[in-house]
Amino acid sequence: MAIEIVSLGKREENYGFRARSLAEALREMRHHGPDGKFGRCSIDVQFKSFQIRVEVTEGPSSHSWSATASFDQGVIQYEIIYRIPRWNNIETLPLSIQTEWNRFIRCLWIHERGHPPQELPILEEYKNRFEELRVIGAGRSEQAATSDANRAIAQKRMEWIAEIEQKRKEARDQYDLETNHGETQGVYLNLDLDRELQGSSRH
């Protein structure tokens, strides 16, 4: 009996914009970014090929049966998807803006790559729970007991999938709270550079 965790790898998606200053870039990202944020890491999790094994035992009377259901095998697969901004005309702008943008993107990647370590241990925890799960069904016949055990373990599977999603959300929210959505990791733009460039252009 084994429940496998399978990684489908990582994928990057970009949303593009054009801007003439850091302040304008900030507005564009807030407008076009995922949920008004600069970037996002999402983990697509699928629960597949869960097969149930049922062992049936006849009780002390001919109308008393019990059945033990467990997961014979199953696959928890996931893919990590990063959504990151792309400043399409950044190379036409002053070097100081390019340098600040490159710093910002490095910090954004640090923040977004910090999400999977918060969520993936939850999958490992539930992998072990799925492997150890045993559910008892009962009925007046072998078929009734088997059906009862199958129904009970299927229900438990659905409950745990919902629990996993809730725990993953809590882990994401806690990480974003602790980092202020990456600001403590450097995910912000130094808008003073805009003002400095504007001041220098007047001379």
KASUL-V22108 format. One record per run of one state. SS is the DSSP state (h for helix, s for strand, l for the rest). FROM is the first residue (numbers start at 1). TO is the last residue. If there is no record, write none. Layout:
{{SS/FROM/TO} {SS/FROM/TO}}
This chain:
{{l/1/1} {s/2/17} {l/18/21} {h/22/32} {l/33/33} {h/34/36} {l/37/39} {s/40/58} {l/59/64} {s/65/87} {l/88/89} {h/90/92} {l/93/94} {h/95/132} {l/133/134} {s/135/139} {l/140/141} {h/142/179} {l/180/182} {h/183/185} {l/186/191} {h/192/201} {l/202/203}}
